Amino acid sequence: MGKIKNLIICDSLEELSINAADIFSRLSRDSVVEKGSFSVALSGGHTPGMLYELLASDDIKINIPWQDVHLFWCDERCVPPSDIRSNYRLAHYEMISKIPIPAQNVHRIKGEGDPKESALEYEKELKEFFNAQVPAFDLMLLGLGEDGHTLSLFPSKETLREEKRLVVETHVEPFDYDRITMTLPVVNNASKVIFLVSGRNKAGILKEVLTNKDKAPAYPAQLVRPRGELIWLVDKEAASLL
């Protein structure tokens, strides 16, 4: 197999998280110097938890200009923010509650509301914040599901074909709750997108996504093609079949 562009294989989840924290910290400073703010869209799941914890650690948080950092979410489960399934709850518990970020800089998706109304409200917030029809995030952090999904964009769902809406509601089987997710036009307009992938259970799908380039895209993650830079940060267990 040939070399895969922008693939960084780390020895462990800890090393992966340290690399991601370094990129986050450096980009935040550069962005604030360049244009006065840093916009980042966060993901949920197991993998980013250690990254959020690192960003809130004393050695790292002091080097991040939190007053000018704006946090958004790539997607959210339609549950209250205190629910253990909430993507917001993970980031708040591990990071937000421990950093000096202004409350108005935390732009959470209201998962506890009506899904359609919450999606429209979040889309409006994105347009107003970025003053653009399609936001251009400085950084988006994505995960990879075992079925190849990313954000809450799942295989064979109509949301994959959405070209006009920035945020949509979707129902995901077999889970008995709705989700709200940003769409591909938002992801693909980002300056930098980083996939964080860890664990041996992701080895098979990671190989499929990264190596099956001769076929039409079969997985949502293969449709992530940002105008800026795409980086894959994976641990050696996830990369074990590459």
C-alpha positions in Angstrom: 0.0 0.0 0.0 1.3 3.4 -0.9 1.7 6.3 1.6 -1.6 7.9 2.6 -1.5 11.7 2.5 -1.9 13.5 5.8 -2.1 10.3 7.9 -0.4 10.5 11.3 -0.2 7.3 13.2 0.3 7.6 17.0 1.4 5.0 19.5 -1.6 5.5 21.7 -4.7 7.6 22.3 -2.7 9.8 24.6 -0.2 10.6 21.9 -3.0 11.2 19.5 -4.6 13.6 21.9 -1.3 15.4 22.6 -0.9 15.9 18.8 -4.4 17.2 18.5 -4.0 19.6 21.5 -0.8 21.0 19.9 -2.6 21.7 16.6 -5.5 23.3 18.4 -3.3 25.5 20.6 -1.1 26.6 17.7 -4.0 27.3 15.3 -5.9 29.2 18.0 -3.0 31.6 18.5 -2.3 32.0 14.8 -6.0 32.6 14.0 -6.4 35.2 16.7 -3.3 37.1 15.6 -4.5 37.0 12.0 -8.2 37.8 12.3 -9.1 38.2 16.0 -10.9 35.0 16.6 -10.7 31.2 16.4 -13.7 29.1 15.5 -13.8 25.4 16.1 -16.5 22.7 15.8 -16.3 19.9 18.3 -17.4 16.3 18.1 -18.6 13.8 20.6 -17.9 10.1 21.1 -15.2 8.5 23.2 -12.0 9.6 21.4 -12.0 13.4 21.9 -12.5 13.1 25.7 -8.8 13.0 26.4 -8.1 15.9 24.1 -10.7 18.1 25.9 -9.1 17.1 29.2 -5.6 18.1 27.9 -6.8 21.5 26.6 -8.1 22.3 30.1 -4.8 21.3 31.7 -2.7 24.0 33.4 0.2 23.6 31.0 -1.9 23.9 27.8 -4.8 26.2 28.6 -2.6 29.1 29.5 -1.3 29.2 25.9 -4.7 29.4 24.3 -6.5 32.8 23.9 -9.8 31.6 25.2 -11.3 35.0 25.2 -11.3 34.9 21.4 -12.1 31.2 21.0 -15.6 30.2 19.8 -16.8 26.7 20.3 -19.5 25.1 18.2 -20.6 21.5 17.8 -20.6 19.4 14.7 -23.7 17.5 15.8 -25.7 16.7 18.9 -28.1 14.1 20.2 -31.6 15.3 21.0 -31.2 15.0 24.7 -30.8 17.5 27.5 -27.3 19.0 28.0 -27.0 17.1 31.3 -27.7 13.7 29.7 -24.7 11.4 29.5 -25.3 11.0 25.8 -24.9 14.7 25.1 -21.9 15.8 23.1 -22.1 19.1 24.9 -21.9 17.4 28.3 -18.7 15.7 27.4 -16.9 18.9 26.4 -18.4 20.8 29.3 -17.3 18.2 31.9 -13.8 17.7 30.5 -13.0 21.2 29.3 -15.4 24.1 29.3 -16.0 24.1 33.1 -12.2 24.4 33.6 -11.2 27.1 31.1 -11.6 30.9 31.1 -13.9 31.1 28.1 -16.7 33.6 28.0 -20.2 32.0 28.2 -21.2 33.8 25.0 -18.4 32.1 23.1 -19.9 28.6 23.8 -22.5 28.0 21.0 -24.2 24.7 21.9 -26.9 23.0 19.9 -30.1 22.9 21.9 -30.7 19.1 21.9 -33.5 19.4 24.4 -35.7 21.4 22.0 -37.8 20.4 19.0 -35.3 18.9 16.6 -36.4 20.8 13.5 -36.7 24.1 15.3 -33.3 23.6 17.0 -31.6 22.8 13.6 -33.1 26.0 12.1 -32.0 28.0 15.1 -28.4 26.7 14.9 -28.2 27.3 11.2 -29.3 30.9 11.8 -26.7 31.3 14.5 -24.0 30.0 12.2 -25.0 32.5 9.4 -25.0 35.4 11.8 -21.7 34.6 13.5 -19.8 34.0 10.3 -21.8 36.7 8.4 -21.9 34.2 5.4 -24.2 31.8 3.8 -21.8 29.0 4.5 -19.5 29.2 7.6 -15.8 28.8 7.2 -14.5 27.1 10.4 -10.9 27.4 11.3 -11.0 23.9 12.7 -13.4 21.0 12.7 -12.8 17.9 14.8 -14.5 14.8 13.4 -14.9 11.2 14.5 -15.4 8.0 12.5 -18.1 5.4 13.3 -17.7 1.7 12.7 -20.2 2.1 9.8 -18.3 4.9 8.2 -20.5 7.7 9.5 -19.1 11.0 10.7 -20.9 13.8 12.5 -24.5 12.4 12.4 -24.3 11.8 8.7 -25.0 8.1 8.3 -24.8 5.8 5.2 -27.8 5.9 2.9 -29.4 8.8 4.6 -30.9 11.7 2.6 -28.8 14.1 4.7 -25.7 13.1 2.7 -27.3 14.8 -0.3 -28.2 18.0 1.4 -26.6 21.0 -0.4 -28.6 24.0 0.8 -29.2 23.5 4.5 -26.3 24.0 7.0 -27.9 22.1 9.9 -30.5 19.4 9.7 -32.4 17.1 12.0 -32.2 13.4 11.4 -33.5 10.2 13.0 -31.0 7.4 13.4 -31.9 3.7 13.7 -31.6 1.7 15.8 -31.3 4.5 18.3 -34.6 5.8 19.7 -33.8 9.5 19.5 -33.2 12.2 16.9 -30.0 14.0 16.2 -29.1 17.4 14.8 -26.1 17.7 12.5 -24.1 20.1 10.4 -24.0 19.1 6.7 -21.3 18.4 4.2 -21.2 21.9 2.7 -20.2 23.2 6.1 -17.5 20.6 6.7 -16.1 21.0 3.2 -15.8 24.7 3.6 -13.5 24.5 6.7 -9.9 25.6 6.7 -8.7 22.5 8.6 -10.5 19.2 9.3 -9.0 16.6 11.6 -10.4 13.0 12.0 -9.6 11.6 15.4 -9.7 7.8 15.3 -8.7 5.3 18.0 -9.3 1.7 18.9 -9.0 -1.7 17.2 -12.7 -1.7 16.5 -12.1 1.1 14.0 -9.4 -0.7 12.1 -11.6 -2.3 9.5 -13.6 0.8 8.6 -10.5 3.0 8.6 -8.9 0.8 6.0 -12.0 0.8 3.9 -12.4 4.6 4.0 -8.7 5.4 3.3 -7.8 2.7 0.8 -10.9 2.1 -1.4 -10.3 5.1 -3.6 -11.1 3.5 -6.9 -14.8 3.1 -6.2 -17.6 5.6 -5.7 -17.6 6.8 -2.1 -19.4 4.2 0.0 -19.1 5.9 3.4 -20.0 9.4 4.6 -16.5 9.9 5.9 -15.2 9.6 2.3 -17.3 12.6 1.3 -15.3 14.9 3.6 -13.2 16.8 1.2 -12.5 20.3 2.7 -11.2 23.2 0.7 -8.5 23.4 3.3 -6.3 20.7 4.9 -7.6 17.3 5.9 -5.6 15.4 8.6 -6.1 11.8 9.9 -4.8 11.4 13.5 -5.1 7.7 14.4 -3.7 5.5 17.0 -1.8 2.3 16.0 -4.7 0.0 17.0 -7.0 1.8 14.5 -4.2 1.7 11.9 -3.4 -2.0 12.5 -4.8 -3.1 9.1 -3.3 -0.3 7.0 
